[in-house]
Amino acid sequence: GRAMTPEETFGQLLGLGKSWRVMEARLESEASTFVLKVEETAALWPEESARAGTTVTCHDHVKPMRWRHLNVFNKECVIECALPRGRRGDNGKVYRVTPPWEGRSKHFTQEFEAFAVTLMREMPVKRAGQILGESDSRMWRMLFAHVKAAYARLSFENVVWVGADEMNRRKGHNYLTVFADLVQKRVLFATPGKGSETWEAFAAEMPRHNGHPKSITQVAIDMSAAYIKGVRDHFGNAQVVYDKFHVIQNVVEACDQIRKLESRIDAASRERLERTRWLLRKNPENWTEKEAQKWESLAKERGMSGLAYEMRLVLQGIYESKEANEARQKFQNWCAWVQVMRKETGELLEPMAQAARMVESHLEGILAHWTQGLTTAFMEGLNSLFSAVKRRARGYRTVEYMTAMLYFVAGKLSLPCY
């Protein structure tokens, strides 16, 4: 057979099939851009007619457009084509033909988008844009288009066990509530706010993905009254589980408050607390030999912060219990111990006493940790996921950007999506 022309070779490489062909392949030297000029062939119209279910003929052509493709020999490469417009035989409607190479953005080919999406998986959008020589806004537009399409196809059909946590977009305000599937370890839904209305929004989203609020059997949440109400109102079949992570978090915060209160009292306490501050933040198994000795030598002068810290360790230890009844007894003993110490030592232990009251009033949900046999490790990992998402969306911390990035990074979407 005869040798293929470069144009035919590029046509094959692009996988254009019979309906399109490369007319010209040229290098625009001033821009060092490689241009592949494509036109439709007569074979396009039978193909369009079959797709439309009526005879489609060529109406006219739009003015030439360009789609960026993967680089050729390190030169930027574009496909250029004056797309035909088809006219439908049945109703005379005129429409722009969609070429097989076009991605979800009007500026890019599918291959280029697939490559860009892969890059964005590995680094912040801004950095990926710099590498590809594309603007932030174009990169985000592409990401939005793919995430939106892939998210719409997600199935929530087998979701039975959900965890929720809040993510703050900026220090201290602008919350998103994030719902996760704790069996399949993926983010399901994110919505602004941290009240019970977030649960209503999640319940409304479920049917759009073949899911149903009634099929949720367990929900892992922190002890916020708003979340508890949201679950009660919208997920009536769910057993509430307060996971270990959130229970301990409450006690860690109480320790912190006590440390701060105590450090305000006098210079000696303040100085002592400075010396033990790092110990109070770490778990003993992470202490160095030296730190452990320091803790021993400070035993006599540890004060309330030291006592609060021991209370935290005892509470953490309860989670090593083998079964619910043993745990119940230990939690009750712990609460009683905290309340007695609060009476004996006064005001300073109040934050810990509050935590104990919380444990007491939510005990059934806390014990579900044993009866449901669930591990909420994915919930604990969410915090580091949140910081990663914030880094990825640097400079674009609005709800839409953060949500798209959450789904992109942790939604287990199938991407790129065509």
C-alpha positions in Angstrom: 0.0 0.0 0.0 1.0 3.6 -0.3 2.6 5.5 2.6 0.2 7.5 4.8 0.4 11.3 4.7 1.2 13.0 8.0 -2.4 14.3 7.9 -3.7 10.8 7.7 -1.4 9.7 10.5 -2.7 12.4 12.8 -6.3 11.5 11.8 -5.6 7.9 13.0 -3.9 9.1 16.1 -6.8 11.3 17.0 -9.2 8.4 16.4 -11.4 10.6 14.2 -13.0 7.6 12.4 -14.6 8.1 9.0 -16.6 11.2 9.6 -13.8 13.6 10.1 -10.3 14.1 8.6 -7.2 16.2 9.2 -6.8 18.5 6.2 -3.6 20.2 7.3 -1.0 19.8 10.0 1.1 23.0 10.4 3.4 24.7 12.9 2.6 28.3 13.6 6.2 29.4 14.1 5.6 32.7 15.9 3.5 31.0 18.6 5.2 27.6 18.2 1.8 26.1 18.2 1.1 22.9 16.3 -2.3 23.2 14.5 -4.3 20.3 13.2 -7.0 21.6 10.9 -10.0 19.2 10.8 -13.1 19.1 8.5 -16.1 16.8 8.4 -16.5 14.3 5.6 -19.8 13.2 3.8 -19.9 10.2 6.2 -20.9 12.5 9.1 -24.5 13.0 7.9 -25.7 9.4 7.9 -24.1 9.1 11.3 -25.9 12.3 12.6 -29.2 11.1 11.0 -28.9 7.8 12.8 -28.3 9.5 16.1 -31.2 12.0 15.6 -33.7 9.5 14.3 -34.4 11.8 11.3 -32.6 12.9 8.2 -30.0 15.5 9.1 -28.4 17.6 6.4 -25.6 20.2 6.5 -27.1 23.7 7.1 -23.9 25.8 7.3 -20.6 26.1 9.3 -19.8 28.2 12.4 -16.6 30.2 12.4 -13.4 28.2 13.2 -12.8 27.3 16.8 -9.8 25.8 18.6 -9.5 23.1 21.2 -6.3 22.6 23.1 -4.9 19.0 22.7 -2.0 17.2 24.4 1.3 18.7 23.4 3.2 17.4 20.3 7.0 17.4 20.7 6.6 19.8 23.6 4.8 22.2 21.4 1.3 23.3 22.4 -1.1 21.5 20.0 -4.6 22.6 19.0 -7.4 21.1 16.8 -8.9 23.8 14.6 -12.3 23.3 13.0 -15.2 25.3 11.5 -17.9 23.0 12.9 -20.9 22.2 10.7 -24.4 22.9 11.8 -27.0 20.3 11.0 -30.6 20.8 10.1 -33.2 18.2 11.3 -35.6 16.9 8.6 -38.5 16.5 11.0 -38.8 19.9 12.5 -36.2 22.0 10.7 -34.3 22.7 13.9 -30.6 23.8 13.4 -27.9 22.6 15.9 -24.2 22.7 16.2 -22.6 19.3 15.7 -20.6 18.1 18.7 -17.2 16.8 17.5 -15.9 13.5 19.0 -12.8 15.2 20.5 -14.6 18.0 22.4 -14.2 17.8 26.2 -16.6 19.1 28.8 -15.1 22.5 28.4 -15.5 24.1 25.0 -11.7 24.9 24.9 -10.2 21.5 25.4 -10.1 18.0 23.9 -11.1 15.0 26.0 -7.5 13.8 26.1 -6.2 17.1 27.3 -8.9 17.2 30.0 -8.1 13.7 31.2 -4.4 14.7 31.5 -5.3 17.9 33.4 -7.7 16.1 35.8 -4.9 13.6 36.6 -2.5 16.4 37.3 -5.1 18.1 39.6 -5.3 14.9 41.6 -1.7 15.3 42.5 -1.4 19.1 43.2 -3.2 22.3 43.8 -5.2 23.6 40.8 -3.1 26.7 40.6 0.1 24.6 40.3 -1.4 22.3 37.7 -2.5 25.4 35.7 1.1 26.8 35.8 2.5 23.5 34.5 0.0 23.4 31.7 0.1 27.1 31.0 -3.6 27.5 31.6 -5.4 30.0 33.8 -6.8 29.1 37.2 -10.3 30.0 36.1 -10.2 27.7 33.1 -8.8 24.8 35.2 -11.5 25.3 37.8 -14.2 25.4 35.1 -13.0 22.1 33.7 -12.8 20.6 37.2 -16.4 21.8 38.1 -17.8 20.3 34.8 -16.3 16.9 35.5 -17.1 16.8 39.2 -20.7 17.9 38.6 -21.2 15.2 35.9 -19.6 12.4 37.9 -21.3 13.4 41.1 -24.7 13.3 39.4 -24.0 9.7 38.5 -23.0 8.6 42.0 -25.2 6.0 43.7 -26.1 6.2 47.3 -28.1 3.0 47.0 -26.2 0.9 49.6 -25.5 3.7 52.1 -26.4 2.5 55.6 -23.9 4.0 57.9 -23.2 7.8 57.7 -20.9 10.0 59.7 -21.1 13.8 59.8 -18.6 16.4 60.8 -18.1 20.1 60.3 -15.3 21.7 58.4 -14.5 25.4 58.9 -13.5 27.2 55.7 -11.8 30.0 57.6 -10.7 30.0 61.2 -13.8 30.0 63.4 -16.6 30.6 60.9 -18.1 29.6 57.5 -18.9 26.0 58.3 -19.6 23.2 55.9 -21.2 20.1 57.2 -19.7 17.1 55.5 -21.5 13.7 55.3 -19.5 10.6 54.7 -20.3 7.0 53.9 -18.4 5.2 56.7 -18.5 1.8 55.0 -17.3 2.8 51.6 -15.1 5.5 53.1 -16.1 8.4 50.8 -17.6 11.8 51.1 -21.3 11.8 50.1 -22.4 15.4 50.5 -21.3 18.8 51.8 -23.5 21.7 52.5 -23.1 25.2 54.2 -24.0 25.6 57.9 -23.8 23.4 61.0 -27.4 23.3 62.1 -30.2 20.7 61.7 -31.1 22.1 58.3 -27.9 20.5 56.9 -29.6 17.1 57.6 -32.7 18.2 55.8 -30.5 19.1 52.8 -28.8 15.7 52.9 -32.1 13.8 53.1 -33.3 15.8 50.0 -30.1 14.9 48.1 -30.4 11.1 48.7 -33.2 10.3 46.3 -31.3 12.0 43.5 -28.7 9.2 43.8 -31.1 6.2 44.3 -30.8 6.4 48.1 -33.3 6.8 50.8 -33.1 8.4 54.3 -35.0 5.4 55.7 -32.2 3.0 54.7 -29.7 4.7 57.0 -29.3 2.5 60.1 -26.5 4.2 61.9 -25.3 7.8 62.2 -22.0 8.8 63.8 -22.0 12.4 65.0 -20.7 14.7 67.7 -23.0 15.6 70.5 -24.3 18.8 69.0 -28.0 19.3 69.8 -28.6 20.6 66.2 -27.2 17.4 64.7 -29.2 15.2 67.1 -32.4 17.1 66.1 -31.5 16.8 62.4 -31.1 13.0 62.7 -34.3 12.6 64.7 -36.3 14.7 62.2 -35.0 13.3 58.9 -33.4 9.9 59.6 -35.9 8.2 61.9 -34.5 4.7 61.5 -31.0 5.6 62.4 -29.2 4.6 65.7 -27.1 7.5 66.8 -23.5 6.6 67.6 -21.2 9.1 69.3 -17.8 7.9 68.2 -14.7 7.6 70.3 -13.1 10.4 68.4 -15.7 13.0 69.2 -16.1 11.9 72.8 -12.4 12.2 73.5 -12.3 15.5 71.6 -14.7 17.0 74.2 -12.4 15.9 77.0 -9.3 17.2 75.2 -11.0 20.6 74.9 -11.9 20.6 78.6 -8.2 19.9 79.5 -7.2 22.9 77.3 -9.7 25.2 79.0 -8.6 24.1 82.5 -4.9 24.7 81.5 -5.8 28.2 80.3 -7.9 29.0 83.4 -5.1 27.7 85.7 -2.4 29.6 83.9 -4.2 32.9 84.7 -4.0 32.3 88.4 -0.4 33.1 89.3 3.0 33.3 87.8 4.2 30.0 89.4 1.3 28.0 87.9 1.8 29.7 84.6 5.5 28.8 84.5 4.8 25.2 85.5 2.1 24.9 82.8 4.4 26.2 80.1 6.9 23.4 81.1 4.2 20.7 80.9 2.1 22.1 78.0 3.5 19.8 75.4 3.1 16.7 77.6 -0.5 17.6 78.2 -1.1 17.6 74.4 0.5 14.3 73.7 -0.5 10.7 74.7 1.9 9.1 77.2 2.9 6.4 74.8 4.4 9.1 72.6 6.5 10.6 75.4 10.2 10.3 75.3 12.0 8.8 78.4 12.9 12.4 79.4 9.3 13.6 79.1 8.1 10.7 81.2 10.6 11.6 84.0 9.6 15.2 83.9 6.0 14.2 84.4 6.9 12.1 87.4 8.9 14.9 89.0 6.1 17.4 88.4 3.5 15.0 90.0 3.4 17.0 93.3 2.9 20.4 91.7 0.8 19.5 88.7 -2.3 21.1 89.9 -5.7 21.0 88.2 -4.3 20.7 84.6 -2.5 17.5 85.6 -5.6 16.1 87.3 -7.7 16.9 84.2 -5.1 15.2 82.0 -5.2 12.0 84.1 -9.0 12.1 83.8 -8.6 12.3 80.0 -6.2 9.3 80.0 -8.6 7.2 82.1 -11.5 8.1 79.7 -9.4 7.1 76.7 -8.6 3.8 78.6 -12.3 2.9 78.8 -12.3 2.4 75.1 -10.1 -0.7 75.6 -13.0 -2.4 77.3 -14.1 -5.6 75.6 -17.9 -5.1 75.9 -20.7 -2.6 76.5 -21.6 -3.5 80.1 -18.0 -3.2 81.3 -17.7 0.1 79.5 -21.0 1.4 80.9 -19.8 0.7 84.4 -16.5 2.4 83.8 -18.1 5.5 82.2 -20.4 5.8 85.2 -17.5 5.5 87.6 -15.6 8.1 85.6 -18.4 10.6 85.7 -18.9 10.1 89.4 -15.1 10.5 90.0 -15.1 13.8 88.0 -18.1 15.2 89.9 -16.6 14.3 93.3 -13.3 16.0 92.4 -15.2 19.0 91.1 -17.0 19.4 94.5 -13.7 19.0 96.4 -11.5 21.2 94.3 -13.9 23.9 93.1 -14.5 26.0 90.0 -11.4 25.1 88.0 -12.6 21.6 87.1 -15.9 22.9 85.8 -15.0 22.3 82.1 -14.3 18.7 82.9 -17.5 18.4 84.9 -19.4 19.7 81.9 -17.8 17.0 79.7 -18.8 14.4 82.3 -22.4 15.6 82.2 -22.3 15.3 78.5 -21.0 11.8 78.7 -23.7 10.9 81.2 -26.6 12.3 79.2 -25.4 10.7 75.9 -24.3 7.4 77.4 -26.5 5.1 75.2 -25.1 6.6 72.0 -21.6 6.4 73.4 -22.1 2.7 74.2 -23.3 2.1 70.6 -19.6 2.1 69.9 -19.6 -1.5 71.3 -23.0 -2.7 70.3 -22.7 -1.6 66.7 -19.1 -2.8 66.4 -18.3 0.1 64.1 -15.0 1.8 63.6 -15.2 5.5 62.7 -11.6 5.8 61.6 -12.7 7.5 58.5 -14.2 10.3 60.6 -10.9 10.8 62.4 -9.2 11.0 59.0 -11.5 13.7 57.8 -9.6 16.4 59.6 -6.5 15.8 57.7 -8.6 15.5 54.5 -10.1 18.9 55.3 -6.7 20.6 55.6 -5.6 19.0 52.3 -8.8 20.3 50.6 -8.1 23.8 51.9 -4.6 23.7 50.5 -5.8 22.4 47.1 -8.4 25.2 46.8 -6.1 27.9 48.1 -7.4 31.3 47.1 -10.8 29.9 46.3 -12.4 29.1 49.6 -16.0 29.6 48.7 -18.6 27.0 49.2 -18.7 25.9 45.6 -15.0 25.5 45.3 -14.5 23.7 48.6 -17.4 21.3 47.8 -16.2 20.5 44.3 -12.7 19.9 45.8 -14.1 17.6 48.6 -16.0 15.5 46.0 -12.9 15.5 43.7 -10.5 14.4 46.4 -12.7 12.1 48.5 -15.9 11.3 46.7 -14.6 8.3 44.8 -16.0 9.7 41.6 -15.1 8.1 38.3 -13.1 10.8 36.5 -12.7 12.1 33.9 -16.4 11.9 33.2 -17.8 11.8 29.6 
